[in-house]
């Protein structure tokens, strides 16, 4: 945090009025099924994004991201999305959304400080939005509730950034807790904190550095017609629901779809099951159940949802080999693609004694594929919070 404040002071020649931290995150499973009101299992991690802001005496807003060596500038009257502003658009969108209810004529000097760049895919852009919302609340609207913050971020996503409102992204960044995962129920708009009880296991995030080239557009299956089809296949179970498992029933409901769309919707149905079983594993302290569910999730994302790539699959297979080599029991490690897919990021959860062996596989990966991966050993972290306010 000290380096972040120093960077702000060097740029703007003054101490910030507010310093906020928001965590990075990764989704263990379920991040592609929010449209169908399913569940997502996520974790906030100790990859902090710091946002510092100093109030100005005019309506100018200046942005600085030292790791990117980039500076942006606008004023309160021109908070529109501009492609070339990239990461700064996230902050502009939050300010614009706030100003719909809390008009402010005072500009800001803002610094974003993050050792992990937005392109890595560990929720840095979301952390920037949440940190901006918390900073703006602190400076200009201290009575804003968490529910109102969620609504403001939704407005920023929908009206200014023209992207979907990924509730699980925002929830884990706002409400994550140390040593825990977060289960978001998109049907009920609720979240549940679930302790991560596996003290002898380590969580590794690998940026495989594979450039994302999307091979198909998820919006093609996110249609009102498919939403109705999937709703027909749901059966209430207690406070939640389960999907139909009878193959004949499934085929009757999905029979008019193309083969690709059928496979992908079928994968979404199974993903709900994997999230449920992984959550059960967490709650019962059964790592084997937890790991098997997440390994199954990767297989389905690879084979049915088709968002993986050879490089990610190679890394996941090495984890499975470590598991089989060092323990005759299946289910002592898991690995899965995380995020948008088509490259970039994999998470691995394996026993602490096996971490160095996995790292040795990364050297082999670089020789084979030519990409130099970046590895982060992380822990479950708390949500966004105010560090200092002057």
N, C-alpha and C positions, 0 to 999 in steps of 0.2 A: 504493500500500500504506500509506503514511503516513496518508492520510485515513481509511482503514479502521481502523487502530489508534487514531487519535484518537477516532473515533466510539465504539469499544468502551470506551475509557478514560472518555469523558464520560458514558457510560451507566452503567458499573459502578464507576467511581471506582478503577480499578486496571488495571495492564497485563495483557494476556492471557498465559496460560501457553503457548499455542501459536498460531501463525498459519500457515494453510494456504491455498494458491491452487490453484484448479482451472479449466481453460479452458472456454469455451463451445465449441460445435461446430456444424457443419452436415453433412448427408449429401448427397453429390453424386448418388448413385443407389443404389437397392437397399434403401431403408429400409422398404419395405412387404412385402418378401419373406422376412423372417427366419423366419416360421412354417414355410415350405417348405424350410428349411435351405439357403438360397441365399447369395449374397454381398452385402456392402454396402460401398460406397466412401465414406469420410468424411474430415473434416479437423477437427482441433482448431484453434481460432483464438484470437487475443489479445483475447478478451473475458473478462477474469478475474473469477472469483467468489472472494472472500476469506471465509474462516471463521476467526473468533477464538474461543477458549474459555478460560475461567478456572475452575479447580476451586473448588468451594464446600465448606463444612464441614457441609452437610446434604444432603437428598435432593431438593432443589428444582432444577428446570431452567428457566432463563429464556431467552427468545429475543428478539432485537431485529434489525429490518431497517430501517435508517435511511432508505433511499430510499422505502420504503413507509410510513414512520412508523408501523410496527406493532410491537406487543409481544405475546408469547404467554408462557404459563406453565403448567407442569405439575410433577409429581414422578415419581420413578422407578417408582412403583407404578401410575401412570396414563399410560402411554405409548401409549395407544390412538389410533387414527385419529379425528380430529374434523374434519368438513367445514370448519368455520369457522377451523381452524388453518392451512389452505392450505399455504404453503411450509414452515411449521414441521413439518408431518407428515413431510416427507422426512428431517429430522434425527431426529425421534422414532423413525421406523422403523429407522434405522441403529443408534441406541442400543439399541433393543429387540432387534434381531437380534444385536448383539454380546453382550448380556447373557445370551443363551442359553448361551454358552460362557465368557464372562468376566464373572461377576457383580460388579457395582460398586455400592456404597452411597453414592457421592459424587456430588452434583449438579454442575451446570455453569451458568455464565453464557456465553451464546453470541451472537455477532453475525454476521449474514450481510451482506456488503457487495458490491453489484453495481450498476453503472451501467445495465446492461441487466436489465429485469425478467423474471421467469419467464414471463409471458404472451407475450413476444416470440417464443418458439419456437426459440431458438438453444442449447438444451441447458442452460439455467440450472438447472432442477430436477435434472438429472443431475449437474451440477457440484456442487450443494449436497450431494447424497448422497455423492459421491466425496470431497469435502472433509471431510464429517463423519466418514466412515469412516477417512480418513487421520489426522484429528485425534484420534479416539478410540484408534486404534492407537498413536499417539505417546504419549498420556497413560497408557493403561492396558494395552496389549497389544503391546509393541514387537516381539515375535517373530512377529507375524502376517505371513504371506507374501502376495504378490499374489494367488495362487490362492485363499487363504482370504478375502482381501478381496472377491474376485469372488463367492464363495459367500455371504458375509454380505450383500452388496448384493442378491443374488438372493433371499435369505430376506426381506429388507426389502421388496422389490418384491412378492413373491408372498404372503407371510403377513400383512403389515401394511398395505400399500397396495393390495393386490388388483389389481395391474397385471402385464402381461407383463414378462419379463426380457429387455430389449433389449440383447443382448450387444454389439452394435456401438456403442451409446451409451456403455456403460461402458468398452469397450476404448479408444475414441478419447480419452476423458477421462483414463484412466489412462496410456495408452501412446503418445499422440500425440507427435510430434517436430517440432521447428522445420523449416520448409521441406519438409514431407512430408505425404502422405495416409496413411490407414490402411485396408487392405482386411481386412474381417472375413469369415471363412469359417464360416458357422453350421453347416455339415455337420461340419467337423472341429474346431470350437471353437478356431480359431487366428486369429491376426492377422499381417499382413505390412505392414511400413513401406515405402512407395513414395515416393521423392523427387518433389517437384513442381518440374520443371526449367524452368518458363517465366518467366524473370526479368523480361521486358518486359510481362508481363500482370498485371493487378490484379484482386483478388478483392473484390467488393462484395456485401454482404448488405443487402437492402432489406426492411424491415418495412413492408408495404403498408398496415398498420393496418386491414385488412378483418376484421371480426368473423367468427370461425369459426361456421358453422352446418352441421353434418355432415348430408349428404343421404342417406348410407347407412352402415351399420355394417360395418366390415371383418371383424368376427367372423363375419359371415354366410358368408364364403368360407373362413374358417380352421376347417375341420372335419376330423375324422379321415378321412372319405371323400375329401375333396378332397386331403388330404395323400397318400393312396394313389394317387389319379389322377395327381397331379403326379410322384410317384416313378416311375410306369410310363412317363412320357415323358422320363425322364432316361437318358442314356447316359454311361458312364464315359469320360473323356478324360484320360489321364495320371493326375495326382494329383487331378483335379477331375472335372467332368461338364459336359455340354452338354444342352440340351433338344432334343427331336425338332423338326425343321423341316418334315417332310412334312405338309402340310395334311390329307391323308386320314387319316393316323395320329392326328393331333391330334383331329380330329372324332370318330373312333371312340371315343377315350378319354373325351372331354368331351361326348358327344352327349346325355346325359341331363340336362344342366344347363340352367337358364334362360339366355336370351340375355345378360342382364346378368352372370351368374356366369361364363359362357363367355368373354365379352370380358375380364373382370377377370383370370381365370386365364391367359388368353392373353397379357395384358399382363405378368403376372409372369414368364412364360416369356421374353418379349422383353427384359424388364428385366435378366435374368441376362446376356443377350447384350450389352446396352449397358454394363453394368458391366465385362464382360470387355474390350470394345473400348476403353472409356475407359482402363482400366488398361494396355492395350497402348500406347495413345497416350502415357501418362505414361512408361512404361518405355523407349519408343523416342524420346522427345522430339518426337513428332509432334503439335503442337497441333491441327492440322486433324482428325485422327482422334479425338482426345480430345473436341473441341468437337462434332463431328458426332454422336458417340454420346450425349452429354448432351442435345443439342437433340432428338434422336430420343426420348430418355427423357421429356422434357417433353411432346412430342406425344402419346405413348402414355398418360402420366398424365392428360393433358387429355381425349383422345378415347375411350380404352378403360377406364381405371381411374376416370375421372370424379371426380377430387378437386381439380381446379383451379377457377378462377372468372374472370369477365370481367376483373377488375382485374389479376390476376396475368398473365393471357394478354396483356393490352394491353402490359404492361411487357416481357414476353418478346418480343413482336412488334417493339417499338421497338428492342430489341437486335439482332434479325435485320436490321432496316432499316439500322442503323448499320453492321453487318457488310457488307451489300451495297453501301451507299453509298460506303464508304471503301476497299473492297478488292474487286476483281473476283473474287478467289478465295473460294469458300465455306469457312467454317470458321475464321474469325479471332476469333470470339466465341461464347460460349454463355450460355444462361439457362435456368433450370429452377426450378419450384416445389420447395420443400424442407420436410421435416417432415410433420406430420399432414395438411396440405392443407386444402381448403375455405377458403382465405384465408391471410392474414398474410405469409408469407415467400417470397422469391425470391432466388436467388443469381445473380450475373452475373460472368463472367470475360471480360475484354476487354483489348485492348491499352492501355497506359498513355496513349497519345495520344488515346484516345477517351473517357476517363473524364468529362471536362467535358461532352461532348456528351450522355452518358447522364444526367448530373445535370440538364441542361436539360430532359430529357424528364420528370423527376420533377415539375418545376413545371407542366408541361402536364397530367400525371396528376392533380395536386391540383385544377386548374381543372375537369377533366372529371368526376372521381369524388367530389370533396369530402373525400377523406382526405388528411391530411398525412403522407407517408411519412417514415420515418427510415432514413438510409443509414449503413452502417458499412463503411469500407474496412479490411479485415483482412489478416492474414498467418497462415500456418500456424504454430502454436505448440506448445510442449512440453506434456506431460501434467501431471497434478496433482503438487504437490510441497510439501514442508515448507519454509516460509520462516524461521520462528523457533521455538525451543522454549526455555523458561526453567526 
